[in-house]
Structures are given as structure tokens and as C-alpha cells.
Amino acid sequence: MTQSVRAPSLLPRGLSRFAPLLALSGLAVVASCKIDNGLNGKGTQPPPFDTGTSFVPDTSTADSGTPDSTVDSVPVPTCNDEYFPGKTVPQLSECQAESTTVGTFNPVVLWDTETFASNSSSVSCMMQPVVCNLTDDNGDGKIDDNDVPDVIIITYSPGVLRALSGSDGTELWGATGGGAIQITGGAACGDIDNDGIPEVIAATSNGVDVFDHNGTEMWSWSGGSGHMDGTSDSPGIADMDHDGNPEVLIGNCILDNTGGKIGCGSSGWGSSTNVGSAAFAVDINQDGELDLVAGNAIYDIDGNTEWSNGQSDGYPAVGNFDDDDNGEIVVTGDAKMRVQDDDGTVLCSANIPSASGEYGGPPTVADFDGDGKADIGVAANSTYTVFHSDCSVLWQYTGTTDPSSGNTGSSVFDFEGDGIADVVYADERWVWVFNGADGSVKMQDTEHSNNTWLEYPTIADINADGSADIAVCNTPGSWGSKNGVTVFSDADLSWRKGRPIWNQHGYSITNVNDDGTIPVHQETNWLTYNNFRSGDLTPGVGYSGPDLFAHIEDVCVTECDSGNVDLWVTIGNQGYNDVTDPFNIDIIGQTDAGEVILDTISYTAGVPMGTQTASILIELTGVPKPLYDLRADVDGGNSTSLSQISECYENNNEDTWGAVVCL
């Protein structure tokens, strides 16, 4: 049972309830005398029990032994007020990542390419750049991680697939393919023919064109009518059957690595009602087999429907938002967002606030606020919103500009190593970087322009200098005349290291190796990184966790006969992050009936790192007897399932008094 906290009286005992506030305000607080009840301090053996709980008023007279009505009765003992001041506490070095280095955020343009030697009239880039290593830059006869990565874009019109040097943006080659159907969508790269060098896949209006690293067309496939959008589709690569020969994915169709059709699904293909498709392959239910994930269905390698939940299709992403190892699917589009379980059950849904009539682009999954839990980022026509996994809003920025499509995506990266995944987003007129914790603007580049489709900025170590870079496509439009692609870097080269690759729109870290080869057995990204469309190789490297603990300072038992017990509890944080969210303090009693919750209070004042609060008076009423012991649990005690605060350690949140309280 849970007992309510007694209201403070007008006597001095009520002072201790407000003592922490008084101490913070600078007012002096004088503690009254402590009660010597035989229970101060803790030992391995309970101290002698002598509390006065069997108090009986003296009714005898000094001389006759007969009652004397004129003798005043002795007052019933009460608890005096106590106060234990706040203090600093040592912080646990284990709760701060040793490799944490906080850099600066001073973005500059690394290089900017607006004109091209081949097909010079095709300069508008309305797709997501991808990054792979296609060239032997150091002349050692090998294309490997000793060379500089390259940036691959598609420009229009006509649709030209272009490879640019990551060093300076110089065009390496441009290709249009030999077919009558033009390139119209996005690109992906990866080694699909097992020659050790990535190939490049470009989406067409009805399929894909595949090119080698020199820009020579290898094969094409046209058969996606009814299985893809046909405009701004995003191809992908995965070894779905684990045979060492990766499959090419487009819409809800699966091709072998020579262009043969394996199968196509019969429901959604990862698209909203506006433009583009963005399906990809992961092992959503952890059965060892990769699934092709659309917005309202998943398919096996043959295109057979494993489930279809009857919802509208949409742009998918995946993450882990619960306690099992299976993934959850985030779906966006048509001004809505929902989270689905691995079997298609809708766990929660929400309208994108202030986005009535707008669309909503492909979602991003990351720990935006550094609390150790994955969140969801979604761009729309005029907003960028970050949701918690329960579909509640963490923050929203209003003032972006994307009226032409409202379908752009975003990427995230912890540039400075502070544990916060910053949002990188490009609308029609600006390139934005938002602080992931609160949405404050860290960068607003005014040189950008784009009519937008399904694209988003790409984050990788593009020039191999050990610091991450940002690649953004541009096209002339209503807000400017910018062409080609722009790459940003940090003036101080202090941004954390990025990968040398970002190979597809539906990107997660484990879907491709650094050298562009495709894993035969793709590791589950959310079990290690729990992000999607994120470049953070080691989420948490910059994250330093809080670590709460409780301490029972003293217990007053002089009112046990009235069912009242007072205790003074302090809460400490020996970690390296402030605790600002509310949490519960539970007082547990050991009784003849076992453990009983005697009181639960919500603590909302916060606990800064390296501090211990002033004492909190908790007044228990209706306490059962006998009461053998008391325990204070902070934030669910040592049970991780009851915890609301992500901590460095979850198994040190309990403190036991260690002595009999009331008999």
C-alpha cells in the first residue's frame, strides 16, 4: 500500500521540507537537535532497540501510591526536525567515456562544384550524395582505405551520374547509360560483383542502371512498373540470402547481382503519396534472414509478403525502442508519423505538429538528446520535429522552407563528441544544423538552393583528413541559383572522425563495410548503434551518464505507536550528466507481509552531477507494525524496467536502513 505524505505542520518540523530550497536561496538554516533514538548509523548487527514506543504516562504520586488528578500527564514524544545539508560527492570515472573529446563547431566550405566538363547543361542535383572509394589515388595499384573517398551525385536534366574526387570536387567521370530510359532517381554504391571495388547503381524511371567504378555501364533492368514510384527512387544493396552475391533493391523489387529479377512485393514499396521510394533490407525479427522493409509490409528475398498491416505506405526507418532485440519500424508521410512493431502492430502514431496538409520526409533515428534512448527526427514543409519513441514531441523547429515537396530527409552526427546527435537538414533555401537536444540553430547556410525531392545531406570523411564532412546537393529554384554539390568541413578539423563511406539512402552503419563490400551476414545495427541515417560510429563515446544513488540519513521512530515514522533521505548523482527529468523515490518497508511500498514521491528539483541533495523529509503515516526495516529506492531501485533515467549504473539505486524500526 502507498501512504500519502503528511502535510507540514506549523511547528519547526515543517522547516526541513523546505530546507533544500532555503539552502539554495542563501538563507541560513539552523538544524534542531538530532534525536538520539539508538538508530543513528548502520552496522552489521542492528543496535539495541530503545525507541520509547512503549511509552506509558506516569499516573503514580510520589507519596501515597494513589492516583492524583492534579498531576499533569507527560506529553507524547514527537520527532524533532533534522536537516542534512547538500554537498559535493566524488564522480565515478567509469561514468565518463575516456575517449570523450569535445571539439569546436566552426563550419566552412571545403569545396564547391557547380560546373561539370561532361554534359555541362546538366547541373541540378536533387538527390542525396553517396560516398564510396572508386579510385586509386596514391598509385599503389589498389583501391583501399589508403585512398581518398569519392562523392557520387546525379544531376539533371538529362540525368547524369557523376563521380567527383573527395579531395577537391574534380569530376572523375559522368555517365548517362545506354538505355532509352533516363536516370531519374538516387544512387547507391557497393561491391556487388565481388571484384573488391564498389559499383554504382542509379535509379531510372522504371528500374536501375548499374555502372562499374570507371562509369562504364554493366547492366540495366526495367521492370519496376507498379513496384516503385518512378521519380526519385532510392536503390539499395544487401546480401539477403547470405550467399556472398549481394542483391540490388529498388522499390519492393529484389534483383540478383547480374540484373535478374528475383521477386517483387505486392503491397507498399516505401513511399508516401508524394515522390520517391526508400525501402531497404534488415533482419527485423531476428530470425537470421534479411527482410525488405516497406512502410506497410515486409517481404522475403522472393518478394513474398511476410506481413502487411493494412496501413498506408510511407518512408521507413528502423530502431530499437523497447526491451526486446527485434527492431521497430518508423514510418512517415502525409504529415503523420507512426511506430510499428516487428510484426506490423502499430505501437503509437502522431500527426506532425503544425504540418497540416504537408508531407513529411524519410525519418532519422538517433539519440538526439544524449539520454541513452533513441529518438526520431522528421522534416516536413516548414518544420523539423524530433519525437520520442512513444510519439510524443521532444522539440520542433518551425521556420524551414520546403513547399515544393516536403519530403526531404535528414542525417545526424555528433560532430563535437559531446554526446548530442546534431541534425543536418537541407531545405529549399538553407542548410541547417540543429542541436539535437533542443533544436537550437548551430548553422544556417544561406548559399544553398534546391527544389527538393527525397534527398538529405551525407556525412562522411570525404577528403580523408580524419574529420567528418557534410555533402549537400544544390539546384536552382525559387530561392537561389546554386548548382552542383557543396562540401562543408570544420575550420579546426575538430569534428569527430566519420566513415569513408555512406553508400545508400537507407543507410545504417552495418549495411556496408568501409571498403564498400557488402556483409554476407549483416549485423543488426540497432543492437550496437541504434541509429538510422546516422554517421555516428560509436554513439555514447561522447555521452557521459548520470549515476543516482539514495541514502537514508536518519529515521525517527518515537511516534511508532501512532503509526508515524519520519525519515530523512538524500539523493546523489556521482555521474557526469545532470539529472533534470523527474523521478520517483519509493520507501519500502519490511513487514510480516513482506516488502510493502509505504510511500512514493516524485522528485522534480533535479540533481546536478557531482552533488548530493539536502535532506528530504518523508513523513510516513499508517505504518504497519512490526516494521523490521526500511529501504529507499531512487528511480525504480535496482530494477532497470522501472527506471526512468538512463544511468551509468542501474544497480546501485537502493539504500537500506539496516535496523528494526517499529515493534
TORLO-807832 format. One record per residue (C-alpha): z negated, x negated, y. Coordinates in nm, 2 decimals. Example, Ala and Ser with C-alpha at 12.3 -4.5 7.8 and 13.67 -1.06 7.14 Angstrom:
BEGIN
c3 | c1 | c2
-0.78 | -1.23 | -0.45
-0.71 | -1.37 | -0.11
***
This chain:
BEGIN
c3 | c1 | c2
0.00 | 0.00 | 0.00
0.06 | -0.11 | 0.36
-0.22 | -0.07 | 0.61
-0.15 | -0.04 | 0.98
-0.28 | -0.29 | 1.23
-0.58 | -0.16 | 1.42
-0.53 | -0.11 | 1.79
-0.70 | -0.37 | 2.00
-1.03 | -0.26 | 2.15
-1.16 | -0.33 | 2.50
-1.40 | -0.58 | 2.36
-1.33 | -0.96 | 2.37
-1.19 | -0.95 | 2.01
-0.87 | -0.79 | 2.15
-0.81 | -1.10 | 2.36
-0.69 | -1.30 | 2.06
-0.40 | -1.06 | 2.00
-0.25 | -1.18 | 2.34
-0.38 | -1.53 | 2.33
-0.04 | -1.68 | 2.25
0.11 | -1.51 | 2.55
-0.17 | -1.62 | 2.77
-0.13 | -1.98 | 2.65
0.24 | -1.98 | 2.72
0.18 | -1.84 | 3.07
-0.05 | -2.12 | 3.15
-0.37 | -1.92 | 3.17
-0.68 | -2.07 | 3.02
-0.81 | -1.90 | 2.70
-1.17 | -1.97 | 2.60
-1.24 | -1.91 | 2.24
-1.57 | -1.75 | 2.14
-1.79 | -1.90 | 1.88
-1.65 | -1.91 | 1.53
-1.81 | -1.71 | 1.26
-2.00 | -1.92 | 1.00
-1.93 | -1.69 | 0.71
-1.92 | -1.95 | 0.44
-1.54 | -1.92 | 0.41
-1.42 | -2.18 | 0.66
-1.19 | -2.44 | 0.50
-1.04 | -2.45 | 0.15
-1.15 | -2.63 | -0.16
-1.05 | -2.63 | -0.52
-1.36 | -2.42 | -0.60
-1.45 | -2.11 | -0.40
-1.75 | -2.18 | -0.17
-2.07 | -1.98 | -0.22
-2.01 | -1.62 | -0.13
-2.26 | -1.52 | 0.15
-2.10 | -1.28 | 0.40
-2.37 | -1.03 | 0.48
-2.15 | -0.75 | 0.33
-2.46 | -0.61 | 0.16
-2.64 | -0.57 | 0.49
-2.92 | -0.30 | 0.50
-3.11 | -0.23 | 0.82
-3.48 | -0.32 | 0.81
-3.69 | 0.00 | 0.81
-4.03 | -0.15 | 0.74
-4.31 | -0.21 | 1.00
-4.49 | -0.53 | 1.04
-4.84 | -0.40 | 0.96
-4.86 | -0.08 | 0.76
-4.55 | -0.07 | 0.54
-4.49 | 0.29 | 0.66
-4.17 | 0.39 | 0.85
-4.19 | 0.36 | 1.23
-3.93 | 0.57 | 1.40
-3.97 | 0.37 | 1.72
-3.82 | 0.06 | 1.57
-3.46 | 0.01 | 1.67
-3.21 | -0.02 | 1.38
-3.03 | -0.36 | 1.36
-2.67 | -0.33 | 1.47
-2.40 | -0.36 | 1.20
-2.23 | -0.71 | 1.22
-1.88 | -0.73 | 1.37
-1.62 | -1.01 | 1.39
-1.62 | -1.22 | 1.70
-1.29 | -1.32 | 1.85
-1.13 | -1.65 | 1.75
-0.83 | -1.85 | 1.88
-0.64 | -2.14 | 1.74
-0.40 | -2.29 | 1.99
-0.04 | -2.37 | 1.93
0.06 | -2.73 | 1.86
0.34 | -2.96 | 1.76
0.40 | -3.03 | 1.39
0.59 | -3.31 | 1.22
0.95 | -3.22 | 1.14
1.09 | -3.28 | 0.79
1.37 | -3.54 | 0.79
1.52 | -3.36 | 0.49
1.60 | -3.06 | 0.71
1.83 | -3.27 | 0.93
2.15 | -3.39 | 0.79
2.16 | -3.76 | 0.80
2.53 | -3.77 | 0.89
2.50 | -3.54 | 1.19
2.68 | -3.69 | 1.49
2.73 | -3.47 | 1.79
3.05 | -3.56 | 1.98
3.19 | -3.45 | 2.31
3.44 | -3.17 | 2.37
3.69 | -3.31 | 2.61
4.04 | -3.18 | 2.50
4.36 | -3.35 | 2.62
4.72 | -3.31 | 2.52
4.81 | -3.57 | 2.26
5.18 | -3.49 | 2.26
5.40 | -3.20 | 2.36
5.75 | -3.15 | 2.22
5.97 | -2.88 | 2.39
6.33 | -3.00 | 2.32
6.50 | -3.10 | 1.99
6.81 | -3.30 | 1.91
6.93 | -3.07 | 1.63
7.02 | -2.70 | 1.71
6.90 | -2.76 | 2.07
6.92 | -2.39 | 2.16
6.65 | -2.30 | 1.90
6.33 | -2.39 | 2.08
6.09 | -2.09 | 2.05
5.81 | -2.15 | 1.80
5.64 | -1.83 | 1.69
5.47 | -1.94 | 1.37
5.18 | -2.13 | 1.25
5.24 | -2.51 | 1.23
5.17 | -2.66 | 0.89
5.08 | -3.03 | 0.83
5.19 | -3.25 | 0.54
5.29 | -3.61 | 0.49
5.66 | -3.63 | 0.44
5.75 | -3.99 | 0.55
5.68 | -4.35 | 0.46
5.56 | -4.46 | 0.80
5.42 | -4.80 | 0.71
5.72 | -4.91 | 0.50
5.53 | -4.98 | 0.18
5.77 | -4.77 | -0.03
5.51 | -4.49 | -0.08
5.43 | -4.17 | 0.09
5.05 | -4.15 | 0.08
4.73 | -4.13 | 0.29
4.81 | -4.47 | 0.45
5.09 | -4.29 | 0.64
5.08 | -4.06 | 0.94
5.10 | -3.68 | 0.86
5.39 | -3.47 | 0.99
5.40 | -3.14 | 1.17
5.63 | -2.87 | 1.03
5.74 | -2.58 | 1.25
6.01 | -2.31 | 1.26
6.19 | -2.24 | 1.59
6.42 | -1.95 | 1.68
6.70 | -1.85 | 1.72
6.86 | -1.93 | 1.49
6.57 | -2.00 | 1.26
6.54 | -2.38 | 1.22
6.29 | -2.55 | 1.00
6.18 | -2.87 | 1.17
5.97 | -3.17 | 1.07
5.80 | -3.37 | 1.36
5.62 | -3.70 | 1.35
5.25 | -3.66 | 1.38
5.23 | -3.98 | 1.59
5.43 | -3.85 | 1.89
5.62 | -3.53 | 1.80
5.96 | -3.70 | 1.75
6.19 | -3.48 | 1.54
6.24 | -3.62 | 1.19
6.49 | -3.35 | 1.08
6.60 | -2.99 | 1.13
6.74 | -2.76 | 0.86
6.87 | -2.41 | 0.85
6.96 | -2.38 | 0.48
7.30 | -2.29 | 0.34
7.25 | -1.92 | 0.28
7.36 | -1.63 | 0.49
7.01 | -1.50 | 0.53
6.83 | -1.68 | 0.81
6.49 | -1.83 | 0.82
6.26 | -1.57 | 0.99
5.91 | -1.63 | 0.89
5.65 | -1.90 | 0.84
5.63 | -2.22 | 0.63
5.42 | -2.38 | 0.36
5.43 | -2.73 | 0.21
5.31 | -2.88 | -0.11
5.44 | -3.08 | -0.41
5.59 | -2.81 | -0.63
5.83 | -3.03 | -0.84
5.57 | -3.30 | -0.93
5.75 | -3.59 | -0.77
5.45 | -3.69 | -0.57
5.60 | -3.58 | -0.24
5.55 | -3.24 | -0.07
5.83 | -2.99 | -0.05
5.86 | -2.74 | 0.23
5.90 | -2.36 | 0.18
6.04 | -2.14 | 0.46
6.03 | -1.76 | 0.45
6.35 | -1.57 | 0.51
6.41 | -1.20 | 0.58
6.43 | -1.14 | 0.21
6.28 | -1.43 | 0.02
6.24 | -1.81 | 0.06
6.43 | -2.13 | 0.12
6.29 | -2.45 | -0.03
6.36 | -2.80 | 0.11
6.27 | -3.15 | 0.00
6.08 | -3.39 | 0.23
6.41 | -3.50 | 0.39
6.52 | -3.15 | 0.48
6.77 | -3.10 | 0.20
6.78 | -2.75 | 0.06
6.67 | -2.74 | -0.31
6.69 | -2.37 | -0.39
6.66 | -2.03 | -0.23
6.55 | -1.69 | -0.36
6.64 | -1.35 | -0.22
6.49 | -1.05 | -0.39
6.19 | -0.96 | -0.19
6.31 | -0.63 | -0.05
6.02 | -0.38 | -0.08
5.78 | -0.66 | -0.16
5.74 | -0.84 | 0.18
5.77 | -0.75 | 0.54
6.08 | -0.94 | 0.62
5.95 | -1.06 | 0.96
5.70 | -1.35 | 1.00
5.61 | -1.35 | 0.63
5.38 | -1.64 | 0.52
5.46 | -1.81 | 0.19
5.20 | -1.98 | -0.02
5.17 | -2.21 | -0.32
4.93 | -2.21 | -0.62
4.93 | -2.31 | -0.99
4.84 | -1.96 | -1.11
4.89 | -2.04 | -1.48
4.74 | -2.39 | -1.48
5.05 | -2.55 | -1.64
5.10 | -2.82 | -1.38
5.40 | -2.65 | -1.23
5.29 | -2.46 | -0.91
5.42 | -2.11 | -0.83
5.56 | -2.01 | -0.49
5.42 | -1.69 | -0.34
5.59 | -1.46 | -0.09
5.46 | -1.11 | -0.02
5.35 | -0.97 | -0.35
5.61 | -1.17 | -0.55
5.55 | -1.48 | -0.76
5.82 | -1.73 | -0.83
5.83 | -2.04 | -1.05
5.90 | -2.38 | -0.90
6.27 | -2.36 | -0.96
6.32 | -2.02 | -0.79
6.30 | -1.79 | -1.09
6.12 | -1.46 | -1.04
5.81 | -1.42 | -1.25
5.69 | -1.09 | -1.12
5.62 | -0.87 | -0.81
5.34 | -0.64 | -0.74
5.38 | -0.26 | -0.68
5.13 | -0.20 | -0.41
5.03 | -0.39 | -0.09
5.16 | -0.74 | 0.00
4.90 | -0.85 | 0.25
5.04 | -0.69 | 0.56
4.94 | -0.43 | 0.83
5.17 | -0.17 | 0.98
5.29 | -0.42 | 1.24
5.45 | -0.75 | 1.12
5.43 | -1.02 | 0.86
5.25 | -1.07 | 0.53
4.98 | -1.31 | 0.42
4.90 | -1.28 | 0.05
4.75 | -1.59 | -0.13
4.60 | -1.68 | -0.47
4.24 | -1.73 | -0.56
4.01 | -1.66 | -0.86
3.84 | -1.36 | -0.70
3.64 | -1.25 | -1.00
3.57 | -1.60 | -1.15
3.73 | -1.53 | -1.48
3.92 | -1.86 | -1.48
4.26 | -1.70 | -1.37
4.40 | -1.70 | -1.02
4.48 | -1.36 | -0.87
4.74 | -1.28 | -0.60
4.53 | -1.12 | -0.32
4.68 | -0.85 | -0.10
4.50 | -0.62 | 0.13
4.45 | -0.32 | -0.11
4.53 | -0.48 | -0.45
4.52 | -0.79 | -0.66
4.78 | -0.90 | -0.92
4.80 | -1.13 | -1.21
5.07 | -1.40 | -1.24
5.32 | -1.15 | -1.38
5.27 | -0.91 | -1.09
5.07 | -0.66 | -1.29
4.81 | -0.47 | -1.09
4.46 | -0.57 | -1.18
4.33 | -0.31 | -0.93
4.45 | -0.11 | -0.64
4.18 | 0.07 | -0.44
4.39 | 0.32 | -0.25
4.31 | 0.18 | 0.09
4.57 | 0.08 | 0.35
4.72 | -0.27 | 0.31
4.62 | -0.54 | 0.56
4.58 | -0.91 | 0.62
4.33 | -1.06 | 0.37
4.08 | -1.35 | 0.37
3.81 | -1.43 | 0.12
3.45 | -1.55 | 0.13
3.12 | -1.50 | -0.04
2.88 | -1.26 | 0.13
2.64 | -1.17 | -0.15
2.44 | -1.34 | -0.42
2.69 | -1.35 | -0.70
2.97 | -1.61 | -0.75
3.26 | -1.37 | -0.71
3.44 | -1.35 | -0.39
3.46 | -1.07 | -0.14
3.79 | -0.98 | 0.04
3.81 | -0.92 | 0.41
4.10 | -0.70 | 0.53
4.21 | -0.65 | 0.88
4.48 | -0.45 | 1.06
4.54 | -0.13 | 1.26
4.23 | -0.20 | 1.48
4.00 | -0.20 | 1.17
3.81 | -0.45 | 0.95
3.66 | -0.39 | 0.61
3.49 | -0.60 | 0.34
3.58 | -0.53 | -0.03
3.40 | -0.65 | -0.34
3.59 | -0.84 | -0.61
3.67 | -0.50 | -0.78
3.81 | -0.34 | -0.47
3.50 | -0.14 | -0.38
3.47 | -0.11 | 0.00
3.13 | -0.26 | 0.09
3.15 | -0.19 | 0.47
3.41 | -0.12 | 0.73
3.42 | -0.11 | 1.11
3.66 | -0.04 | 1.40
3.73 | -0.35 | 1.61
3.54 | -0.26 | 1.92
3.75 | -0.20 | 2.24
4.06 | -0.22 | 2.02
4.16 | 0.15 | 2.00
4.54 | 0.16 | 1.93
4.55 | -0.22 | 1.88
4.63 | -0.40 | 1.56
4.41 | -0.70 | 1.46
4.54 | -1.02 | 1.31
4.45 | -1.21 | 0.99
4.08 | -1.28 | 0.96
3.89 | -1.61 | 0.95
3.57 | -1.67 | 0.75
3.32 | -1.93 | 0.86
2.96 | -1.98 | 0.96
3.02 | -1.92 | 1.33
2.66 | -1.93 | 1.45
2.51 | -2.20 | 1.22
2.27 | -1.98 | 1.04
2.40 | -2.07 | 0.69
2.57 | -1.74 | 0.63
2.95 | -1.67 | 0.65
3.08 | -1.45 | 0.93
3.43 | -1.30 | 1.00
3.65 | -1.36 | 1.31
3.93 | -1.12 | 1.41
4.17 | -1.13 | 1.71
4.33 | -0.82 | 1.85
4.54 | -0.73 | 2.15
4.28 | -0.81 | 2.41
3.97 | -0.91 | 2.22
3.83 | -1.16 | 1.98
3.54 | -1.03 | 1.77
3.31 | -1.20 | 1.53
3.14 | -0.98 | 1.27
2.85 | -1.04 | 1.04
2.93 | -0.98 | 0.67
2.77 | -0.63 | 0.70
3.04 | -0.54 | 0.95
2.80 | -0.55 | 1.25
2.92 | -0.74 | 1.55
2.78 | -1.09 | 1.63
2.98 | -1.12 | 1.95
3.30 | -1.01 | 2.12
3.51 | -1.17 | 2.39
3.72 | -0.93 | 2.60
4.00 | -1.07 | 2.81
4.25 | -1.22 | 2.57
4.62 | -1.12 | 2.61
4.83 | -1.03 | 2.31
5.00 | -0.70 | 2.38
5.33 | -0.78 | 2.20
5.19 | -0.79 | 1.85
4.81 | -0.80 | 1.85
4.85 | -0.97 | 1.51
4.77 | -1.33 | 1.58
4.52 | -1.52 | 1.37
4.27 | -1.79 | 1.45
4.12 | -2.11 | 1.29
3.78 | -2.26 | 1.31
3.63 | -2.61 | 1.32
3.30 | -2.78 | 1.40
3.45 | -3.03 | 1.64
3.13 | -3.18 | 1.77
2.93 | -3.18 | 1.45
2.66 | -2.96 | 1.59
2.68 | -2.71 | 1.30
2.87 | -2.44 | 1.51
3.22 | -2.35 | 1.39
3.42 | -2.32 | 1.71
3.70 | -2.06 | 1.72
4.05 | -2.18 | 1.81
4.28 | -1.90 | 1.91
4.62 | -1.87 | 2.10
4.73 | -1.55 | 2.26
5.04 | -1.49 | 2.47
4.93 | -1.69 | 2.77
4.63 | -1.91 | 2.68
4.49 | -2.14 | 2.41
4.12 | -2.06 | 2.37
3.83 | -2.24 | 2.21
3.52 | -2.02 | 2.19
3.17 | -2.13 | 2.10
3.12 | -1.98 | 1.75
2.76 | -1.89 | 1.82
2.80 | -1.67 | 2.13
3.17 | -1.66 | 2.23
3.13 | -1.87 | 2.54
3.46 | -2.03 | 2.65
3.49 | -2.40 | 2.58
3.86 | -2.43 | 2.65
4.13 | -2.21 | 2.82
4.46 | -2.39 | 2.83
4.69 | -2.23 | 3.09
5.02 | -2.41 | 3.00
5.06 | -2.21 | 2.68
5.30 | -1.91 | 2.64
5.41 | -1.72 | 2.33
5.55 | -1.37 | 2.24
5.34 | -1.40 | 1.92
5.38 | -1.28 | 1.56
5.14 | -1.38 | 1.29
5.07 | -1.74 | 1.39
4.75 | -1.93 | 1.46
4.66 | -2.29 | 1.57
4.63 | -2.55 | 1.30
4.36 | -2.81 | 1.28
4.41 | -3.15 | 1.11
4.40 | -3.52 | 1.17
4.77 | -3.51 | 1.28
4.80 | -3.87 | 1.41
4.56 | -4.04 | 1.16
4.32 | -4.17 | 1.41
4.01 | -4.03 | 1.24
3.96 | -3.74 | 1.47
4.08 | -3.38 | 1.43
4.37 | -3.24 | 1.64
4.49 | -2.89 | 1.72
4.86 | -2.79 | 1.69
4.98 | -2.48 | 1.87
5.33 | -2.32 | 1.89
5.49 | -2.20 | 2.21
5.77 | -1.98 | 2.31
5.89 | -1.84 | 2.65
5.77 | -1.50 | 2.72
5.61 | -1.27 | 2.98
5.35 | -1.53 | 3.08
5.54 | -1.86 | 3.09
5.84 | -2.06 | 2.97
5.67 | -2.31 | 2.73
5.87 | -2.41 | 2.42
5.81 | -2.61 | 2.10
5.47 | -2.73 | 1.99
5.17 | -2.88 | 2.17
4.90 | -3.10 | 2.00
4.56 | -3.14 | 2.16
4.30 | -3.41 | 2.08
3.97 | -3.53 | 2.22
3.98 | -3.78 | 2.50
3.69 | -3.96 | 2.35
3.81 | -3.94 | 1.99
3.47 | -3.80 | 1.90
3.58 | -3.48 | 1.72
3.49 | -3.48 | 1.35
3.74 | -3.60 | 1.11
4.00 | -3.35 | 0.99
4.20 | -3.35 | 0.68
4.56 | -3.49 | 0.68
4.69 | -3.16 | 0.56
4.69 | -2.78 | 0.64
4.96 | -2.66 | 0.42
4.99 | -2.28 | 0.45
4.89 | -1.97 | 0.64
4.65 | -1.85 | 0.37
4.47 | -2.19 | 0.38
4.14 | -2.28 | 0.22
4.03 | -2.64 | 0.16
4.05 | -2.63 | -0.22
4.40 | -2.48 | -0.24
4.57 | -2.82 | -0.18
4.49 | -3.19 | -0.23
4.51 | -3.43 | 0.06
4.83 | -3.58 | -0.08
5.00 | -3.24 | -0.10
4.97 | -3.20 | -0.47
4.86 | -2.86 | -0.59
4.54 | -2.84 | -0.81
4.61 | -2.74 | -1.17
4.26 | -2.58 | -1.17
4.19 | -2.47 | -0.82
3.82 | -2.49 | -0.73
3.66 | -2.19 | -0.58
3.64 | -2.26 | -0.21
3.36 | -2.02 | -0.13
3.12 | -2.18 | -0.38
3.14 | -2.51 | -0.19
3.26 | -2.44 | 0.16
3.25 | -2.06 | 0.20
3.52 | -2.05 | 0.47
3.88 | -1.95 | 0.50
4.14 | -2.07 | 0.76
3.88 | -2.33 | 0.85
3.92 | -2.71 | 0.86
3.55 | -2.79 | 0.81
3.54 | -3.02 | 0.51
3.16 | -3.04 | 0.50
3.01 | -2.72 | 0.66
2.64 | -2.79 | 0.72
2.69 | -3.16 | 0.79
2.60 | -3.08 | 1.15
2.37 | -2.80 | 1.06
2.00 | -2.87 | 1.06
1.79 | -2.60 | 0.92
1.46 | -2.45 | 1.03
1.17 | -2.45 | 0.79
0.90 | -2.19 | 0.83
0.55 | -2.20 | 0.69
0.24 | -1.99 | 0.72
-0.12 | -2.10 | 0.75
-0.43 | -1.88 | 0.73
-0.67 | -2.04 | 0.98
-0.98 | -1.82 | 0.92
-1.10 | -1.50 | 0.77
-1.38 | -1.27 | 0.89
-1.54 | -1.05 | 0.63
-1.85 | -0.92 | 0.80
-1.70 | -0.57 | 0.81
-1.61 | -0.55 | 0.44
-1.84 | -0.25 | 0.38
-1.63 | -0.07 | 0.64
-1.31 | -0.17 | 0.47
-1.21 | -0.41 | 0.76
-1.11 | -0.77 | 0.73
-0.98 | -0.99 | 1.02
-0.77 | -1.29 | 0.96
-0.60 | -1.54 | 1.19
-0.26 | -1.66 | 1.09
-0.04 | -1.93 | 1.24
0.33 | -1.98 | 1.17
0.50 | -2.32 | 1.19
0.86 | -2.45 | 1.19
0.89 | -2.80 | 1.05
1.27 | -2.80 | 1.05
1.54 | -2.89 | 1.30
1.66 | -2.55 | 1.42
1.47 | -2.30 | 1.64
1.40 | -1.96 | 1.48
1.49 | -1.69 | 1.72
1.55 | -1.39 | 1.49
1.26 | -1.16 | 1.39
1.10 | -1.20 | 1.05
0.81 | -1.04 | 0.86
0.46 | -1.16 | 0.79
0.31 | -1.00 | 0.48
-0.05 | -1.01 | 0.40
-0.11 | -0.98 | 0.02
-0.44 | -0.90 | -0.14
-0.55 | -0.99 | -0.49
-0.73 | -0.68 | -0.63
-0.83 | -0.53 | -0.96
-0.49 | -0.36 | -0.95
-0.31 | -0.69 | -0.90
-0.13 | -0.80 | -0.58
-0.12 | -0.54 | -0.31
0.05 | -0.56 | 0.03
-0.22 | -0.49 | 0.28
-0.02 | -0.53 | 0.59
0.33 | -0.62 | 0.72
0.40 | -0.71 | 1.07
0.73 | -0.81 | 1.24
0.71 | -1.13 | 1.44
0.97 | -1.14 | 1.72
0.85 | -1.42 | 1.96
1.04 | -1.70 | 1.79
0.93 | -2.03 | 1.66
1.08 | -2.34 | 1.81
1.15 | -2.63 | 1.59
0.86 | -2.88 | 1.56
0.59 | -2.63 | 1.67
0.32 | -2.42 | 1.52
0.23 | -2.09 | 1.70
-0.11 | -2.00 | 1.84
-0.31 | -1.78 | 1.61
-0.20 | -1.43 | 1.54
-0.49 | -1.18 | 1.48
-0.42 | -0.94 | 1.19
-0.68 | -0.67 | 1.16
-0.68 | -0.51 | 0.81
-0.82 | -0.16 | 0.76
-0.88 | 0.03 | 0.45
-0.92 | -0.29 | 0.25
-0.99 | -0.22 | -0.12
-1.29 | -0.38 | -0.30
-1.32 | -0.61 | -0.47
-1.08 | -0.82 | -0.28
-1.06 | -1.16 | -0.46
-0.82 | -1.34 | -0.24
-0.56 | -1.32 | 0.05
-0.22 | -1.46 | 0.09
0.01 | -1.48 | 0.39
0.38 | -1.47 | 0.32
0.63 | -1.55 | 0.60
0.99 | -1.43 | 0.58
0.96 | -1.29 | 0.23
0.74 | -1.57 | 0.10
0.89 | -1.78 | -0.17
1.14 | -1.51 | -0.27
1.49 | -1.60 | -0.14
1.61 | -1.24 | -0.20
1.36 | -1.12 | 0.06
1.43 | -1.39 | 0.32
1.60 | -1.30 | 0.65
1.61 | -1.66 | 0.79
1.82 | -1.93 | 0.63
1.58 | -2.22 | 0.59
1.59 | -2.58 | 0.48
1.33 | -2.49 | 0.21
1.26 | -2.13 | 0.09
0.98 | -2.22 | -0.15
0.70 | -2.31 | 0.10
0.66 | -1.99 | 0.29
0.32 | -1.88 | 0.14
-0.04 | -1.98 | 0.21
-0.33 | -1.86 | 0.01
-0.69 | -1.84 | 0.14
-0.83 | -1.96 | -0.19
-1.17 | -1.78 | -0.19
-1.32 | -1.44 | -0.27
-1.31 | -1.21 | 0.04
-1.49 | -0.88 | -0.04
-1.70 | -0.78 | -0.33
***
